[in-house]
Amino acid sequence: MPDSAALAGFYEDAYTREAAEAARYARWRALGAVGKAEHVIALCRRAGLSSGGHPINTLEVGCGDGALLCELHRRGFGGALCGVEIAQAAVEIARARPQIHSVELYDGLHLPAADGAYELGVLSHVLEHVPDPAALLEEVARACRAVVLEVPLEANLSARRARKREHAAEVGHLHTLARTDARAIVARAGLRVAGELEDPLPLAVHRFFAAGVRARALASVKWAVRTGVHRVCPPLARRLFTVHYACLCLPAR
């Protein structure tokens, strides 16, 4: 397992690509932020974790270039929006966004925040990238009264293919998680799942990297099949292909 310094170096490279490629992946992150923001808002509202629909303040741990925080701001949700990130290049991009209150560099382990300093913490597609997911979640729960986490469930037949495993390694995934694994991480962090949801991903996500008419048509078919299977039988869908799992975590007591 890499240490925090190695992880920081890995993600520095991800945010210092050639200009055209960097712009493309920025659009990809912005597209993904739409669904992620919907998940955060839906889980918080189901649990009544808002004041007039707006949590008091929000900390996103592993905020990247700030795409999710900006999407929450666009929807008028989250109050004062703050972020921490291990990659300096990403911090500089996020700090330039006026929608975000503050962005700080951190060591990947310890948050520069007092106990209970934030109403809401967000860990969106972060835990699969870190050596000790439960330890990080516990630290976020120390600083935040409630935490929404989201991870891809990659313990499935599709993700076992060599090409998929190679891609997961390329983007820095250290863990292959099932829903039971995600729930176990929550329990080891001393928390409980207070609400959860799954998403087989919208059509725009499936079609983003499709080049040409044929590729877009195949992506559309893939989306339709996966959405249909997940709607009819979620357990079967989780065994066959990757869905995104999000849950709201509260103190176990």
Backbone as numpy.savetxt, mean C-alpha at the origin, in Angstrom:
# Nx Ny Nz CAx CAy CAz Cx Cy Cz
17.81 -11.51 4.40 16.96 -10.32 4.40 17.85 -9.07 4.40
17.56 -8.08 3.55 18.35 -6.86 3.53 18.08 -6.00 4.76
19.07 -5.15 5.15 18.84 -4.22 6.23 18.23 -2.94 5.68
17.96 -1.96 6.57 17.29 -0.74 6.15 18.11 0.05 5.15
19.44 0.06 5.34 20.29 0.81 4.42 20.22 0.22 3.01
20.22 -1.12 2.93 20.13 -1.77 1.62 18.78 -1.49 0.96
17.70 -1.51 1.75 16.39 -1.21 1.21 16.33 0.23 0.70
16.90 1.15 1.47 16.90 2.56 1.05 17.60 2.72 -0.29
18.75 2.05 -0.45 19.47 2.12 -1.71 18.68 1.55 -2.86
17.98 0.45 -2.61 17.15 -0.18 -3.64 16.09 0.79 -4.15
15.41 1.47 -3.21 14.32 2.35 -3.62 14.81 3.71 -4.13
16.02 4.11 -3.76 16.60 5.30 -4.39 16.67 5.09 -5.90
17.10 3.89 -6.30 17.19 3.58 -7.73 15.81 3.67 -8.40
14.78 3.25 -7.69 13.44 3.25 -8.27 12.92 4.65 -8.56
13.43 5.66 -7.83 12.94 7.02 -8.02 13.92 7.90 -8.79
14.98 7.32 -9.32 15.96 8.10 -10.08 16.15 7.48 -11.46
15.06 7.04 -12.06 15.09 6.45 -13.40 15.28 7.55 -14.45
15.52 7.08 -15.68 15.52 8.00 -16.82 14.17 8.72 -16.88
14.17 9.98 -17.34 13.02 10.87 -17.21 11.72 10.28 -17.76
11.74 9.72 -18.95 10.51 9.18 -19.54 9.98 8.02 -18.73
10.87 7.14 -18.29 10.44 5.99 -17.49 9.93 6.46 -16.14
10.60 7.45 -15.54 10.16 7.98 -14.25 8.76 8.56 -14.36
8.47 9.27 -15.45 7.15 9.85 -15.63 6.08 8.77 -15.77
6.43 7.70 -16.49 5.48 6.60 -16.67 5.13 5.95 -15.33
6.14 5.69 -14.51 5.87 5.05 -13.22 5.21 6.00 -12.24
5.42 7.29 -12.41 4.68 8.26 -11.59 3.19 8.18 -11.90
2.86 8.04 -13.20 1.45 7.87 -13.58 0.89 6.56 -13.02
1.71 5.51 -13.02 1.30 4.22 -12.48 1.00 4.32 -10.98
1.86 5.03 -10.26 1.63 5.19 -8.82 0.38 6.04 -8.56
0.16 7.06 -9.39 -1.03 7.90 -9.22 -2.30 7.09 -9.49
-2.27 6.22 -10.49 -3.42 5.37 -10.77 -3.68 4.41 -9.61
-2.63 3.78 -9.11 -2.80 2.87 -7.98 -3.32 3.57 -6.75
-2.95 4.84 -6.58 -3.38 5.60 -5.40 -4.88 5.79 -5.35
-5.53 5.76 -6.50 -6.99 5.95 -6.52 -7.67 4.82 -5.74
-7.35 3.58 -6.07 -7.94 2.46 -5.35 -7.50 2.39 -3.90
-6.23 2.69 -3.65 -5.73 2.65 -2.28 -6.46 3.66 -1.40
-6.69 4.85 -1.93 -7.41 5.86 -1.16 -8.84 5.42 -0.89
-9.48 4.81 -1.89 -10.84 4.30 -1.69 -10.87 3.29 -0.55
-9.86 2.44 -0.48 -9.82 1.43 0.57 -9.65 2.07 1.95
-8.74 3.03 2.06 -8.52 3.72 3.34 -9.82 4.38 3.80
-10.46 5.12 2.92 -11.67 5.86 3.29 -12.80 4.91 3.65
-12.98 3.85 2.86 -14.07 2.91 3.12 -13.90 2.24 4.49
-12.70 1.78 4.80 -12.48 1.10 6.07 -12.67 2.05 7.26
-12.19 3.28 7.13 -12.33 4.24 8.23 -13.80 4.60 8.45
-14.52 4.80 7.38 -15.92 5.19 7.52 -16.78 4.05 8.05
-16.46 2.82 7.66 -17.20 1.68 8.20 -17.06 1.62 9.71
-15.87 1.95 10.21 -15.60 1.88 11.65 -15.94 3.16 12.38
-16.40 4.18 11.65 -16.72 5.46 12.29 -15.50 6.22 12.75
-14.35 5.95 12.14 -13.11 6.62 12.56 -12.95 7.94 11.81
-13.82 8.89 12.13 -13.74 10.19 11.50 -14.50 11.19 12.35
-14.20 12.44 12.11 -14.92 13.52 12.75 -15.48 14.38 11.63
-16.78 14.27 11.41 -17.36 14.95 10.27 -16.84 14.40 8.96
-16.40 13.10 8.97 -15.87 12.49 7.76 -14.40 12.68 7.56
-13.70 13.35 8.51 -12.29 13.66 8.31 -11.47 13.27 9.55
-10.61 12.24 9.47 -9.70 11.99 10.57 -8.87 13.23 10.86
-8.45 13.42 12.10 -7.75 14.63 12.52 -6.40 14.78 11.82
-5.61 13.74 11.80 -4.33 13.79 11.09 -3.92 12.39 10.68
-3.10 12.31 9.65 -2.76 11.03 9.03 -1.27 10.96 8.77
-0.68 9.80 9.05 0.72 9.54 8.75 0.79 8.34 7.83
1.38 8.52 6.65 1.64 7.37 5.77 3.09 6.98 5.91
3.32 5.74 6.28 4.67 5.20 6.45 5.06 4.47 5.16
6.16 4.92 4.55 6.52 4.43 3.24 5.68 5.13 2.18
5.66 6.46 2.24 4.74 7.23 1.40 5.22 7.38 -0.04
6.45 6.94 -0.35 6.94 7.05 -1.72 6.93 8.49 -2.20
6.41 8.72 -3.39 6.39 10.07 -3.95 5.18 10.88 -3.52
4.38 10.33 -2.58 3.24 11.07 -2.04 1.95 10.91 -2.82
1.88 9.96 -3.75 0.70 9.82 -4.59 -0.56 9.53 -3.78
-0.47 8.63 -2.81 -1.65 8.28 -2.02 -2.09 9.46 -1.16
-1.16 10.14 -0.53 -1.52 11.29 0.29 -2.20 12.37 -0.55
-1.71 12.57 -1.76 -2.33 13.56 -2.64 -3.74 13.14 -3.03
-3.96 11.85 -3.25 -5.29 11.37 -3.58 -6.24 11.53 -2.41
-5.76 11.28 -1.19 -6.59 11.51 0.00 -6.94 12.99 0.13
-5.97 13.86 -0.15 -6.23 15.30 -0.11 -7.28 15.68 -1.15
-7.18 15.12 -2.35 -8.12 15.43 -3.41 -9.55 15.08 -2.99
-9.68 14.04 -2.18 -10.99 13.59 -1.73 -11.41 14.26 -0.42
-10.60 15.18 0.08 -10.93 15.88 1.30 -10.90 15.01 2.54
-10.01 14.03 2.54 -9.97 13.07 3.64 -8.57 13.02 4.25
-8.49 12.96 5.57 -7.22 12.74 6.23 -6.68 13.87 7.04
-7.29 15.04 6.97 -6.81 16.17 7.75 -5.41 16.58 7.35
-4.54 16.81 8.34 -3.14 17.13 8.07 -2.43 15.86 7.62
-1.95 15.84 6.39 -1.38 14.64 5.78 0.14 14.70 5.85
0.74 13.69 6.50 2.18 13.63 6.69 2.70 12.29 6.18
3.99 12.24 5.88 4.57 11.00 5.40 6.00 10.83 5.88
6.44 9.58 5.93 7.85 9.26 6.15 8.25 8.24 5.09
9.52 8.26 4.72 10.01 7.44 3.61 11.50 7.20 3.78
12.00 6.03 3.34 13.42 5.72 3.50 14.27 6.19 2.34
13.67 6.52 1.21 14.43 6.92 0.02 14.43 8.44 -0.11
15.62 9.04 -0.07 15.73 10.49 -0.12 15.14 11.06 -1.40
15.32 10.37 -2.53 14.78 10.86 -3.80 13.26 10.96 -3.73
12.61 9.98 -3.13 11.15 10.02 -3.00 10.72 11.13 -2.04
11.48 11.32 -0.96 11.16 12.38 -0.01 11.16 13.74 -0.71
12.14 13.97 -1.56 12.23 15.26 -2.25 11.05 15.47 -3.20
10.60 14.41 -3.87 9.44 14.52 -4.75 8.19 14.83 -3.93
8.00 14.07 -2.83 6.80 14.24 -2.02 6.77 15.61 -1.33
7.93 16.08 -0.89 7.97 17.39 -0.22 7.57 18.53 -1.14
7.73 18.34 -2.43 7.39 19.39 -3.39 5.89 19.46 -3.65
5.12 18.55 -3.11 3.68 18.53 -3.34 2.98 19.38 -2.27
2.29 20.43 -2.66 1.67 21.32 -1.67 0.53 20.68 -0.89
-0.01 19.56 -1.39 -1.12 18.91 -0.69 -0.67 18.23 0.60
0.64 17.99 0.75 1.16 17.23 1.88 1.75 18.18 2.91
1.36 17.96 4.16 1.79 18.85 5.25 3.28 18.74 5.54
3.79 17.51 5.63 5.22 17.31 5.89 5.63 15.92 5.45
6.90 15.79 5.05 7.48 14.50 4.67 8.88 14.44 5.27
9.17 13.36 5.97 10.46 13.21 6.63 11.15 11.92 6.19
12.47 11.97 6.15 13.28 10.76 5.94 13.34 10.00 7.25
13.20 8.67 7.20 13.34 7.89 8.43 14.12 6.62 8.15
14.48 5.90 9.21 15.41 4.78 9.08 14.74 3.45 8.73
13.43 3.45 8.55 12.73 2.23 8.22 12.33 1.41 9.43
12.71 1.85 10.61 12.43 1.09 11.82 11.74 1.91 12.90
12.21 3.15 13.10 11.73 3.98 14.21 11.10 5.25 13.68
9.88 5.52 14.12 9.18 6.71 13.66 9.51 7.90 14.57
9.77 9.05 13.97 10.05 10.26 14.76 8.75 10.90 15.23
8.01 10.16 16.08 6.71 10.63 16.53 6.43 10.08 17.93
5.71 10.87 18.72 5.34 10.43 20.06 4.23 9.39 19.99
4.02 8.68 21.10 2.95 7.69 21.17 1.60 8.36 20.89
0.82 7.76 20.01 -0.51 8.28 19.71 -0.54 9.65 19.07
0.54 10.03 18.41 0.61 11.37 17.82 -0.34 11.56 16.66
-0.72 10.46 16.00 -1.58 10.55 14.82 -2.86 9.77 15.04
-3.92 10.29 14.46 -5.20 9.59 14.52 -5.19 8.35 13.64
-4.57 8.47 12.46 -4.60 7.38 11.48 -3.21 7.16 10.90
-2.79 5.90 10.83 -1.57 5.52 10.14 -1.93 4.69 8.91
-1.12 4.81 7.87 -1.36 4.07 6.64 -0.08 3.34 6.24
-0.19 2.05 6.01 0.90 1.20 5.51 0.37 0.52 4.25
0.54 1.16 3.12 -0.04 0.66 1.88 1.05 0.07 0.99
1.02 -1.24 0.83 1.99 -1.97 0.02 3.41 -1.69 0.50
3.59 -1.85 1.81 4.88 -1.66 2.47 5.34 -2.94 3.16
4.44 -3.62 3.87 4.85 -4.74 4.71 5.49 -5.88 3.93
5.09 -6.07 2.67 5.71 -7.13 1.87 7.15 -6.79 1.48
7.57 -5.55 1.74 8.91 -5.10 1.35 9.91 -5.10 2.51
9.46 -5.30 3.74 10.35 -5.11 4.90 10.69 -6.44 5.55
11.88 -6.54 6.17 12.29 -7.82 6.77 11.38 -8.29 7.89
10.89 -7.39 8.75 10.06 -7.78 9.89 8.75 -6.99 9.86
7.75 -7.47 9.12 6.50 -6.71 8.98 5.80 -6.44 10.31
5.77 -7.41 11.22 5.07 -7.22 12.49 5.71 -6.13 13.33
7.05 -6.06 13.31 7.75 -5.04 14.10 7.43 -3.65 13.57
7.40 -3.50 12.25 7.07 -2.19 11.68 5.62 -1.82 11.99
4.71 -2.76 11.84 3.31 -2.48 12.13 3.13 -2.09 13.60
3.84 -2.77 14.49 3.76 -2.43 15.91 4.25 -1.01 16.17
5.33 -0.61 15.49 5.85 0.74 15.65 4.87 1.78 15.11
4.24 1.48 13.98 3.25 2.41 13.45 2.05 2.52 14.39
1.63 1.41 14.96 0.52 1.42 15.90 0.86 2.17 17.18
2.13 2.21 17.52 2.55 3.02 18.68 2.28 4.51 18.44
2.58 4.96 17.24 2.45 6.38 16.92 1.07 6.76 16.41
0.26 5.77 16.00 -1.04 6.04 15.37 -2.13 5.25 16.10
-3.24 5.89 16.34 -4.30 5.23 17.11 -5.02 4.16 16.33
-5.02 4.26 15.03 -5.58 3.24 14.14 -4.68 3.15 12.92
-4.60 1.97 12.32 -3.72 1.76 11.17 -4.49 1.02 10.08
-4.43 1.55 8.87 -4.92 0.82 7.70 -3.71 0.27 6.96
-3.69 -1.05 6.78 -2.62 -1.66 5.99 -3.21 -2.30 4.75
-2.39 -2.35 3.71 -2.79 -3.02 2.48 -1.60 -3.78 1.93
-1.84 -5.01 1.48 -0.80 -5.85 0.90 -1.37 -6.63 -0.28
-0.52 -7.04 -1.22 -0.98 -7.97 -2.25 -0.93 -9.39 -1.73
-1.96 -10.17 -1.99 -1.99 -11.58 -1.59 -1.42 -12.39 -2.74
-0.13 -12.74 -2.64 0.58 -13.37 -3.75 0.83 -14.87 -3.54
0.24 -15.44 -2.50 0.34 -16.89 -2.30 -0.75 -17.56 -3.12
-0.54 -17.63 -4.45 -1.54 -18.17 -5.35 -0.86 -18.81 -6.55
-1.65 -19.50 -7.36 -1.09 -20.25 -8.50 -0.47 -19.32 -9.54
-1.13 -18.22 -9.84 -0.60 -17.31 -10.86 0.75 -16.74 -10.44
0.87 -16.33 -9.18 2.10 -15.69 -8.71 3.27 -16.67 -8.57
3.00 -17.97 -8.65 4.08 -18.96 -8.55 4.87 -19.10 -9.86
4.32 -18.57 -10.94 5.03 -18.67 -12.22 6.38 -17.96 -12.15
7.36 -18.49 -12.85 8.72 -17.94 -12.79 8.75 -16.46 -13.12
8.03 -16.05 -14.16 8.04 -14.64 -14.56 7.46 -13.76 -13.47
6.41 -14.23 -12.80 5.81 -13.46 -11.71 6.75 -13.37 -10.51
7.45 -14.48 -10.21 8.40 -14.45 -9.09 9.54 -13.49 -9.37
10.00 -13.48 -10.61 11.07 -12.56 -10.99 10.62 -11.11 -10.84
9.39 -10.83 -11.27 8.88 -9.46 -11.16 8.75 -9.04 -9.70
8.24 -9.94 -8.85 8.11 -9.62 -7.43 9.47 -9.28 -6.82
10.50 -10.03 -7.21 11.84 -9.73 -6.71 12.34 -8.39 -7.24
12.03 -8.10 -8.50 12.47 -6.83 -9.10 11.90 -5.62 -8.38
10.67 -5.73 -7.89 10.05 -4.59 -7.21 10.24 -4.65 -5.70
11.06 -5.59 -5.23 11.46 -5.59 -3.83 10.57 -6.33 -2.86
9.76 -7.27 -3.34 8.92 -8.03 -2.42 9.76 -9.09 -1.71
9.75 -9.05 -0.38 10.49 -10.01 0.43 9.60 -11.13 0.95
8.29 -10.93 0.91 7.35 -11.91 1.47 6.25 -12.20 0.46
5.82 -13.46 0.42 4.67 -13.88 -0.37 3.55 -14.18 0.61
2.53 -13.33 0.64 1.54 -13.37 1.70 0.20 -13.95 1.24
-0.42 -14.71 2.14 -1.82 -15.09 2.03 -2.60 -14.24 3.02
-3.92 -14.31 2.95 -4.72 -13.51 3.89 -4.46 -13.94 5.32
-4.27 -15.24 5.55 -3.96 -15.71 6.90 -2.63 -15.14 7.39
-1.66 -14.98 6.49 -0.38 -14.38 6.87 -0.56 -12.93 7.30
-1.35 -12.19 6.54 -1.59 -10.78 6.88 -2.26 -10.67 8.25
-3.24 -11.52 8.51 -3.91 -11.49 9.81 -2.96 -11.88 10.94
-2.06 -12.83 10.66 -1.09 -13.24 11.68 -0.12 -12.10 12.00
0.29 -11.34 11.00 1.15 -10.19 11.23 0.45 -9.18 12.14
-0.83 -8.94 11.88 -1.60 -8.03 12.72 -1.62 -8.51 14.17
-1.85 -9.80 14.37 -1.90 -10.35 15.73 -0.54 -10.25 16.41
0.55 -10.54 15.68 1.89 -10.47 16.29 2.23 -9.04 16.68
1.64 -8.08 16.02 1.88 -6.67 16.36 1.02 -6.21 17.53
0.23 -7.12 18.11 -0.62 -6.77 19.24 -1.88 -6.04 18.85
-2.36 -6.27 17.63 -3.53 -5.57 17.12 -4.62 -6.57 16.73
-5.77 -6.04 16.37 -6.88 -6.86 15.88 -7.41 -6.25 14.59
-7.97 -7.10 13.75 -8.57 -6.65 12.50 -9.99 -6.17 12.81
-10.23 -4.88 12.59 -11.55 -4.30 12.88 -12.39 -4.13 11.63
-11.84 -4.43 10.48 -12.56 -4.35 9.22 -11.61 -4.71 8.10
-12.12 -5.31 7.04 -11.24 -5.74 5.95 -11.99 -5.72 4.63
-11.24 -5.66 3.54 -11.81 -5.73 2.20 -10.77 -6.27 1.24
-11.24 -6.72 0.09 -10.37 -7.23 -0.97 -10.72 -6.56 -2.29
-9.74 -6.49 -3.19 -9.94 -5.82 -4.47 -9.18 -6.59 -5.56
-9.88 -7.11 -6.57 -9.20 -7.78 -7.70 -8.63 -6.79 -8.71
-8.74 -5.50 -8.42 -8.18 -4.39 -9.19 -9.05 -3.99 -10.37
-9.16 -2.68 -10.60 -10.04 -2.17 -11.66 -9.45 -2.36 -13.05
-10.28 -2.14 -14.05 -9.88 -2.31 -15.44 -8.68 -1.44 -15.81
-8.66 -0.19 -15.36 -7.58 0.72 -15.73 -6.23 0.21 -15.26
-6.18 -0.45 -14.12 -4.93 -1.01 -13.61 -4.48 -2.16 -14.49
-5.39 -3.05 -14.84 -5.04 -4.19 -15.68 -4.55 -3.76 -17.06
-5.06 -2.64 -17.55 -4.73 -2.21 -18.91 -3.55 -1.24 -18.98
-3.02 -0.81 -17.85 -2.04 0.29 -17.86 -0.82 -0.02 -18.72
-0.24 -1.20 -18.56 0.98 -1.54 -19.28 0.71 -2.26 -20.61
-0.56 -2.38 -20.98 -0.91 -3.07 -22.23 -0.64 -2.15 -23.42
0.20 -2.60 -24.34 0.54 -1.82 -25.53 -0.10 -2.43 -26.76
-0.97 -1.70 -27.40 -1.63 -2.21 -28.61 -3.03 -2.71 -28.35
-3.78 -2.83 -29.43 -5.18 -3.22 -29.34 -5.33 -4.63 -28.76
-4.52 -5.57 -29.24 -4.64 -6.95 -28.77 -4.31 -7.05 -27.29
-3.26 -6.39 -26.86 -2.86 -6.45 -25.45 -3.94 -5.84 -24.56
-4.54 -4.74 -25.01 -5.60 -4.12 -24.21 -6.83 -5.02 -24.14
-7.13 -5.69 -25.24 -8.27 -6.61 -25.24 -8.04 -7.77 -24.28
-6.83 -8.32 -24.30 -6.50 -9.42 -23.38 -6.56 -8.96 -21.94
-6.08 -7.74 -21.68 -6.14 -7.20 -20.32 -7.58 -7.03 -19.87
-8.45 -6.62 -20.79 -9.86 -6.45 -20.45 -10.52 -7.79 -20.12
-10.17 -8.83 -20.88 -10.69 -10.16 -20.59 -10.19 -10.65 -19.24
-8.92 -10.43 -18.98 -8.33 -10.82 -17.70 -9.07 -10.14 -16.55
-9.32 -8.84 -16.69 -10.05 -8.11 -15.66 -11.44 -8.70 -15.45
-12.16 -8.96 -16.54 -13.53 -9.46 -16.45 -13.58 -10.82 -15.76
-12.65 -11.71 -16.12 -12.62 -13.04 -15.52 -12.31 -12.96 -14.03
-11.28 -12.19 -13.69 -10.87 -12.10 -12.28 -11.95 -11.44 -11.43
-12.55 -10.40 -11.96 -13.61 -9.73 -11.21 -14.79 -10.66 -10.99
-15.14 -11.41 -12.03 -16.27 -12.34 -11.91 -16.00 -13.45 -10.92
-14.82 -14.04 -10.99 -14.47 -15.12 -10.07 -14.45 -14.61 -8.63
-13.86 -13.43 -8.43 -13.78 -12.90 -7.06 -15.17 -12.57 -6.52
-16.06 -12.09 -7.37 -17.41 -11.77 -6.92 -18.16 -13.03 -6.50
-17.99 -14.11 -7.28 -18.74 -15.35 -7.02 -18.12 -16.16 -5.88
-16.78 -16.23 -5.85 -16.11 -17.10 -4.87 -14.75 -16.52 -4.48
-14.70 -15.60 -3.53 -13.43 -14.98 -3.13 -12.34 -15.98 -2.74
-12.64 -17.06 -1.99 -11.57 -18.00 -1.65 -10.91 -18.63 -2.88
-11.72 -18.97 -3.89 -11.17 -19.51 -5.13 -10.30 -18.46 -5.83
-10.77 -17.23 -5.86 -10.00 -16.16 -6.49 -8.63 -16.02 -5.83
-8.59 -16.07 -4.50 -7.31 -15.94 -3.79 -6.37 -17.08 -4.10
-6.90 -18.27 -4.38 -6.05 -19.40 -4.72 -5.50 -19.30 -6.14
-6.26 -18.61 -7.02 -5.89 -18.58 -8.43 -5.00 -17.39 -8.81
-5.27 -16.20 -8.25 -4.55 -15.00 -8.69 -4.45 -13.99 -7.55
-3.68 -12.95 -7.78 -3.40 -11.95 -6.76 -4.55 -10.96 -6.63
-5.00 -10.77 -5.41 -5.92 -9.69 -5.08 -5.26 -8.84 -4.01
-5.71 -7.62 -3.87 -5.18 -6.73 -2.83 -6.08 -6.80 -1.60
-5.44 -6.92 -0.44 -6.14 -7.07 0.83 -5.84 -5.85 1.70
-6.86 -5.21 2.21 -6.70 -4.07 3.11 -7.49 -4.32 4.38
-6.95 -3.89 5.50 -7.67 -4.04 6.76 -7.37 -2.87 7.69
-8.32 -2.63 8.56 -8.17 -1.62 9.60 -7.74 -2.30 10.88
-6.66 -1.84 11.47 -6.09 -2.46 12.67 -6.26 -1.53 13.86
-6.77 -2.09 14.95 -6.93 -1.36 16.20 -6.25 -2.15 17.32
-5.96 -1.49 18.44 -5.34 -2.22 19.56 -6.18 -3.43 19.97
-5.52 -4.53 20.29 -6.23 -5.76 20.62 -7.09 -5.60 21.85
-6.73 -4.67 22.71 -7.51 -4.45 23.94 -8.61 -3.44 23.74
